[in-house]
Amino acid sequence: MIEVRQVRKRELDAMLECMTAAFGVAKEEWADGFYNGPYNDLKYKRVVAADGKVVSCLVIIPSTIYLGGTTVRMGGIGGVATLPDERRHGYAGMLMANSVHALRDLGFATSALYPFSFKYYRKFGWEFAGHSLKYLAKPGLLPSASEASLVRPFTEDDLPLVMRLYDEHYGSECGPFVRDERHWSRHILPRAAEKLVYDRGGVQGYLLARRYEDNSEKRFGIYEAIASTGEARRGLVGFLAKMDVDKVTWMACERDLESMALITPRAHWEEGYDPRAEIKVTPSFMFRIIDLKASMEALIGRTDNSDDELSIITSDEIGVWNEPVTIEAGGVSAGIGRNWLKADVRILSQIYIGYLPQADAFSQGLIEVSGPTALALAGNLFPPSEPFIPHLDEF
């Protein structure tokens, strides 16, 4: 008998065995996070049991993400694994299809995941929705600055100001997690071995990072760097310029690099100076609308004209509950009005998070609309963005 369901407490050891065997790591490496981590509630752990044996599993990561000035509930999918000797029986596929139902039952309007194969997860309704920029530079490339002397180690008293800087920086973006104090304390700060702030009469910037080696090179890997003022930016970058490492690295988005003036670094020029940094574009996460009505309710207030309404029609092979809805100033209701947009759930998910502008989708024949008014209304409701999940929240 095949069961796809929430894990049972007595099966936790077997689930951990399944995950570690699939990913080729020792159980001891993941045991603490698995049993004591921030996502250890049984309702977030899903398994396939074949005749009582756990053969496949995944973990749901409960979160709320920023969505261009508003927020929406998002259930991440991580740790998708099947025992090596139980593969090719379709267990992971059963698990993924079932997870769409589980996510809705748990109250998540949307979902994201980091794929091993974009083609594979596309079958279940997720679609590519963001990329990251991997930045690598020698410290000597970066401009030194006198403000670097005001960079100091982070203390617990700095957390409220650091949280505010994060919210101000990412609150208008699409994808970053909404972090409360508990999330910062349990999930973010423990992951960053290096925690620094720029302090001049108050914290104006912070930097979270770690030191590591790659191919015998000493590296300083930035997780997050945010500066609210020019002097804070100069201070943090100037601190990086003095690092005794071979490379400074950062997995960031374009806005992050621009805000720290790292895309086009300006330094003191001298004979022989080579102002060369390396930036690689890498694919990031996939995204999916789980509950059409709930996801649209998160966007109420985005439309400029309260007299107009826009209906959204989507085809979703798994989320059969996603019937057409109409968005207007008063809320979201069932049915189709005079202005409508129709799209497959994968394309709609890209538009929803801002990765695919609705005009581009229409030009490419990926969506249907009732007319120009519907296309304009969709532009107000789904403004283009640069979807991004900061590295410390990747799962």
C-alpha positions in Angstrom: 0.0 0.0 0.0 1.3 3.5 -0.9 0.5 6.4 1.4 1.4 10.1 0.8 0.9 12.0 4.0 2.4 13.9 7.0 5.2 12.0 8.7 4.5 10.2 11.9 6.7 10.9 15.0 8.0 7.3 15.0 9.1 7.7 11.4 11.3 10.7 11.9 14.5 8.6 12.1 13.5 6.9 8.8 12.8 10.2 7.2 16.2 11.6 8.1 17.8 8.4 6.8 15.9 8.9 3.5 17.1 12.5 3.2 20.7 11.9 4.1 21.0 8.7 1.9 19.6 10.6 -1.1 21.9 13.6 -0.7 25.0 11.5 0.3 25.6 13.1 3.7 26.1 11.6 7.1 23.1 11.6 9.4 25.1 13.4 12.1 25.5 16.4 9.8 21.8 17.1 9.4 20.4 15.6 12.7 20.4 18.8 14.8 18.7 20.9 12.1 16.2 18.1 11.3 15.1 17.6 14.9 15.7 21.0 16.4 15.6 23.4 13.5 13.0 26.2 12.8 10.9 23.9 10.6 10.6 20.8 12.8 6.8 20.8 13.2 5.5 17.4 12.0 2.9 19.0 9.8 5.6 20.5 7.6 7.3 17.1 7.0 5.7 15.0 4.2 6.5 11.4 3.2 5.6 8.6 0.8 5.3 5.3 2.7 5.3 2.1 0.7 4.0 -0.8 2.9 4.9 1.2 5.9 8.5 2.1 4.8 9.4 5.7 4.2 10.7 5.8 0.7 10.5 9.5 -0.2 10.1 12.8 1.7 10.2 16.6 1.6 10.0 19.5 4.0 7.7 22.5 3.8 9.3 25.8 4.9 6.6 28.1 6.3 7.2 31.7 5.6 5.7 35.1 4.5 7.5 36.9 1.7 7.5 40.6 0.6 5.7 41.2 -2.6 6.3 44.7 -3.8 5.0 46.6 -0.8 2.6 43.9 0.4 3.1 40.4 1.8 1.9 36.9 1.0 2.1 33.5 2.7 4.6 31.2 1.0 5.4 27.6 1.6 8.9 26.6 0.4 9.6 23.0 -0.7 13.0 21.6 0.4 14.8 18.4 1.0 12.9 16.4 -1.7 14.5 13.0 -1.5 13.9 9.3 -2.4 15.9 6.4 -1.1 18.5 5.5 -3.8 17.2 1.9 -4.2 13.6 3.1 -4.4 14.0 5.5 -7.3 12.1 5.3 -10.6 8.9 4.3 -9.0 7.3 7.7 -9.3 7.4 8.3 -5.5 8.8 11.9 -5.7 6.2 12.8 -8.3 3.4 11.5 -6.0 4.9 13.6 -3.2 5.1 16.8 -5.3 1.6 16.5 -6.6 0.3 15.8 -3.1 2.3 18.7 -1.7 0.2 21.2 -3.7 -2.9 20.0 -1.8 -1.0 20.0 1.5 0.3 23.6 1.0 -3.3 24.8 0.4 -4.6 22.9 3.4 -1.9 24.5 5.5 -2.9 28.0 4.4 -0.1 28.9 1.9 -1.1 31.0 -1.0 2.1 30.5 -2.9 5.2 28.3 -3.0 8.8 28.3 -4.0 11.6 25.8 -4.4 15.2 25.4 -5.6 15.2 22.8 -8.4 17.7 20.2 -9.4 15.8 20.2 -12.7 13.6 23.0 -13.9 12.0 20.6 -16.4 11.0 18.1 -13.6 9.3 20.6 -11.3 7.6 22.4 -14.1 5.4 19.3 -14.4 3.9 20.1 -11.1 3.1 23.8 -11.8 6.3 25.6 -10.5 8.1 27.9 -12.9 11.5 29.7 -13.1 11.1 33.1 -11.3 14.4 34.5 -10.4 18.2 34.6 -10.7 21.1 35.6 -8.6 24.4 37.4 -9.4 27.6 35.8 -8.0 30.1 38.5 -7.5 33.8 37.8 -7.1 36.6 40.4 -6.6 40.0 40.8 -5.1 39.9 43.0 -2.0 42.5 45.3 -3.6 39.9 46.1 -6.3 37.6 47.7 -3.8 38.0 51.3 -2.7 39.4 52.0 0.7 37.7 54.5 2.9 38.4 56.2 6.2 34.8 55.3 7.3 36.0 51.6 7.6 37.2 52.5 11.1 33.6 52.7 12.2 32.8 49.1 11.4 32.6 47.0 14.5 31.3 43.6 15.6 27.5 43.1 15.9 26.0 42.8 19.4 22.5 41.6 20.4 21.5 45.2 21.1 22.0 46.0 17.4 19.3 43.6 16.3 16.3 46.0 16.2 18.2 48.5 14.0 19.5 45.7 11.8 16.0 44.4 11.4 14.7 47.8 10.4 17.5 48.2 7.8 16.5 44.8 6.3 12.8 45.7 6.1 13.5 49.1 4.6 15.8 47.6 2.0 13.7 44.6 1.0 10.1 45.6 1.9 9.3 46.9 -1.6 10.9 43.9 -3.4 9.4 40.5 -4.4 10.7 37.4 -2.7 12.6 38.3 0.4 11.3 36.7 3.6 9.5 38.7 6.2 11.7 38.2 9.2 10.5 38.6 12.8 12.9 38.6 15.8 12.5 34.9 16.3 13.5 34.2 12.7 16.5 36.4 13.0 17.6 34.9 16.3 17.1 31.2 15.3 17.7 31.1 11.6 19.7 34.1 10.3 22.3 35.1 12.9 23.5 31.6 13.7 24.4 31.0 10.1 26.7 34.0 9.8 30.0 33.5 11.5 31.0 37.1 10.7 28.5 39.8 11.9 29.5 43.4 11.5 27.7 46.8 11.7 28.6 50.3 10.6 28.0 52.5 13.7 28.2 56.3 13.7 25.9 57.5 16.4 23.7 54.5 15.5 23.7 51.5 13.2 23.5 52.6 9.6 24.5 49.4 7.9 25.4 45.8 8.5 27.2 42.9 6.9 26.7 39.1 7.5 29.4 36.8 6.1 31.7 33.8 6.6 35.2 32.8 5.8 35.9 29.7 3.7 38.3 28.2 1.3 37.7 27.3 -2.4 40.4 25.7 -4.5 43.1 26.8 -2.0 41.9 30.4 -2.1 40.9 32.2 1.0 37.5 33.8 0.6 35.2 36.1 2.5 31.7 35.2 1.5 29.1 37.8 2.0 25.6 36.7 2.9 24.0 40.1 3.2 25.2 43.7 3.1 22.9 46.7 3.6 23.8 50.3 4.0 21.3 53.1 4.5 23.7 56.0 3.9 26.6 56.7 1.7 29.1 56.8 4.6 27.8 53.4 5.7 28.4 52.0 2.2 31.9 53.4 2.1 32.6 52.1 5.5 31.5 48.5 4.8 33.2 48.4 1.3 36.3 50.0 2.8 36.3 47.3 5.4 36.1 44.6 2.7 39.0 46.3 0.9 41.3 45.6 3.9 40.4 41.9 4.1 43.3 39.5 4.2 41.7 37.1 1.7 42.2 36.2 -2.0 38.6 36.9 -3.0 35.5 38.6 -1.7 32.3 36.8 -2.9 28.6 37.7 -2.7 25.5 35.9 -4.0 23.3 38.9 -4.5 20.8 40.7 -6.7 21.5 43.6 -9.0 20.0 46.1 -6.6 22.2 44.8 -3.8 25.3 45.2 -5.9 24.3 48.7 -7.1 23.4 49.9 -3.6 26.9 49.0 -2.5 28.5 50.5 -5.7 30.1 47.1 -6.5 29.0 46.7 -10.1 31.2 49.5 -11.2 33.6 49.9 -8.3 35.4 53.3 -8.0 38.8 53.2 -6.5 42.1 55.2 -6.5 43.6 54.7 -10.0 47.3 54.0 -10.4 49.5 52.6 -13.0 48.9 48.8 -13.4 45.6 48.9 -11.5 43.1 46.4 -13.0 39.5 47.3 -12.1 38.1 43.9 -12.9 35.5 42.0 -11.0 33.6 38.9 -12.1 29.8 38.6 -12.1 28.1 35.4 -13.0 24.3 35.1 -13.5 23.0 31.9 -12.0 19.4 30.6 -12.0 17.7 30.7 -8.6 14.2 29.6 -7.5 11.0 28.4 -9.0 7.6 29.8 -7.9 4.0 28.7 -7.9 0.6 30.1 -7.1 -1.1 27.5 -4.8 -4.4 29.2 -4.0 -5.5 31.7 -6.6 -8.0 33.5 -4.5 -5.8 33.9 -1.4 -2.8 35.0 -3.6 -4.9 37.7 -5.2 -6.4 38.9 -1.9 -2.8 39.8 -0.9 -2.7 42.3 -3.8 -5.8 44.3 -2.9 -5.0 48.0 -3.1 -2.4 47.7 -5.9 -4.7 48.8 -8.7 -4.7 52.5 -9.5 -8.3 52.7 -10.6 -10.8 51.4 -8.0 -13.6 51.6 -10.5 -12.1 48.9 -12.7 -12.0 45.2 -12.1 -9.8 42.4 -13.4 -10.6 38.8 -13.6 -7.9 36.1 -13.5 -8.5 32.8 -15.2 -5.9 30.0 -14.9 -5.5 26.4 -15.9 -4.0 24.3 -13.2 -3.9 20.5 -13.6 -3.3 19.9 -9.9 -4.9 22.9 -8.2 -8.3 22.2 -9.6 -9.8 24.5 -6.9 -8.3 27.5 -8.7 -11.4 28.7 -10.4 -11.7 32.2 -12.0 -11.7 35.2 -9.6 -12.3 38.9 -10.0 -10.2 41.5 -8.2 -11.7 44.9 -7.4 -11.3 47.5 -4.7 -13.7 45.7 -2.4 -11.9 42.4 -2.5 -11.7 39.2 -4.5 -14.8 37.3 -5.6 -15.5 34.3 -7.7 -16.5 34.7 -11.4 -15.4 36.4 -14.6 -16.0 40.1 -15.4 -15.7 42.2 -18.5 -11.9 42.6 -18.2 -10.0 39.3 -17.9 -6.5 37.7 -18.2 -6.1 34.0 -18.9 -2.9 32.1 -18.3 -1.5 28.7 -17.4 -0.6 28.6 -13.7 3.1 28.5 -14.5 3.0 31.7 -16.6 0.6 33.4 -14.1 3.0 32.6 -11.3 5.9 34.3 -13.2 3.7 37.4 -13.8 2.4 37.4 -10.2 5.9 37.7 -8.6 7.0 40.2 -11.2 9.5 38.1 -13.1 7.6 38.2 -16.4 6.0 41.6 -17.3 2.4 41.0 -18.5 3.1 43.0 -21.7 6.0 40.6 -22.6 3.8 37.6 -21.8 1.1 38.9 -24.1 3.6 39.7 -26.9 5.0 36.2 -26.7 1.5 34.7 -26.9 1.7 33.2 -23.4 -1.5 34.8 -22.1 -4.9 35.9 -23.4 -6.6 39.1 -22.4 -10.0 40.6 -23.1 -8.5 43.7 -24.5 -6.1 46.7 -23.8 -7.9 47.6 -20.6 -7.2 44.2 -19.0 -3.6 44.4 -20.0 -3.2 47.8 -18.4 -4.9 46.7 -15.3 -2.6 43.7 -15.1 0.3 46.0 -15.3 -0.9 47.9 -12.2 -1.6 44.7 -10.3 1.6 42.9 -11.2 4.4 45.4 -11.6 7.7 44.0 -12.9 10.4 43.4 -10.3 13.6 41.5 -9.7 12.5 38.6 -7.6 15.1 37.5 -5.2 15.4 35.5 -2.0 18.5 36.6 0.1 21.0 33.8 0.5 20.5 33.3 4.2 16.9 32.4 3.6 17.5 29.9 0.8 16.3 26.4 1.6 
